[in-house]
Amino acid sequence: ADARRPQGPVLQWIERLLTHRGRLGSSSMSLPQNQGAGAAWSALATTSTGNASSNAHGKVAGPERQDVARMALHNLLHANLDMFATCLDKCYDANRVVASSFFQVICEVYATQTSVHIAPHVMLSLILYKMVDEARDVREDSLHMLHVLSQREWGVSSGKASGQTASLVSDAEGGGAGTEEEERPGRGSDEE
């Protein structure tokens, strides 16, 4: 019960790991598909030098704090899908590292768990907000999430979506079949 609160100890611990000023790398973790937490941890442990002993500079090798936080959040969300909305709110956090990390984990969970139920307009708002993020990987994740949302909520396949997008771009540039007034019934110059 305490772990599910927005200010509970588990989410605070994850946030502290994400904002730690220590050894933070730019590598992002991709969890192996269809493997348990032990395989994910061993994948994390081998990202630096392959062992947990000290390296030549005296620093301990092993998974980075951000990677541990993302994996913990990923596992927490997989086991507690009812916490999805709480974690979704963290995507709007003032700290850019926290917001982008929560968003990237939410993208992974939303894409793999079809049992996640969030209102489409809430997901679309988040996607549009993240499409202008300064980090390229966040923008790419938002495009992927838009694709998943389109398929899941509106049944739009990828080929259909790209054709509709091209049609919308063509209409916006003036290359459409007609103007808005011409296509709407009851609108036009004869109404005056």
Salt bridges, closest charged atoms under 4 A:
ASP2 OD1 - ARG5 NE 3.42
GLU15 OE1 - LYS90 NZ 2.55
GLU64 OE2 - ARG23 NH1 3.97
ASP67 OD1 - ARG70 NH1 3.94
ASP82 OD2 - ARG4 NH1 2.40
ASP93 OD2 - LYS90 NZ 3.56
GLU108 OE1 - HIS74 NE2 3.49
ASP133 OD2 - LYS130 NZ 4.00
GLU134 OE2 - ARG96 NE 3.34
GLU140 OE2 - ARG136 NE 2.86
GLU180 OE2 - ARG184 NH2 2.25
